[in-house]
Amino acid sequence: MIPVYNYVKSSVYDDLSWQTCNYASTNRGYKYYNEQSYADYSPYVLKVMKAPIASAFNLTPNEEQNMVYT
């Protein structure tokens, strides 16, 4: 076996973090800001999480109402 070193940045978390995989890092970078990527999850997650997030971050009712998944 030959080791392949393709880490974005070397650290003790190389095998545990998305940051050390170029594919995962690029894919996350694209999807993180793309609201459509979360269309399947957004409705039911936001239904449960809007109020606790708004409370934790002292959001206004308008900010809570207009919250998006990302």
N, C-alpha and C positions, 0 to 999 in steps of 0.2 A: 504494500500500500504506500502511496506517495501522498504526503499532506499537500493540500492546496490552500494557500493563504490568499483569500480574496476579501478580506475584511475592509469595510469602509474606514473604520478606525480600530486599532487593536486595543483591547481591554480585557479585564477578567470576565466580562459578561459576553464574550464573543459568541458563545453557543446559546445564549438566552435572549438576546435582544434583536428586534427587527432592524436596528441600526447597523448591524454587522453583516447583513445580507443585502447585496446591491439590489436584487430583484425586489425584496420586501421593502426596502427603503424607497425605491423609485415608485412602486405601486402605492405605498402609503402616501407618498407625497402627492400623487395624483388624486387619490380617492378622498384624502383628508378634507379637502376644500370643495369637493364635488357633492353637493347635496343629493343629487340623483343616485349616487352610490348607495345611499342609505334608505331609498324609497321603500324597500320591503320591511324595514325595521322601524322607521321613524314614527309612523302613526301610533303604534302601541307603546313604544318606549317613551315618547313625549307625553302621552296621556298619563303615564305613571310618574314621570320625572319632572315635569314642568313646575309643579308647586314646590317640591323640595329644593330644586335648584334656585328658583326665584327667592325662596325664603333664605337660603344659605348665602346668596349673593346680593340680597336686598334689592331685587329688581322691581321695577314699577309694574303695575298691572299690564300696561301696554307692552313692555319688554317681555313679560311672561307670555302674553298672548301671541306675540310675533316670533317667539323662539323657534329656531330651526334645529335640526339634529346636530349639525356640525357646530 
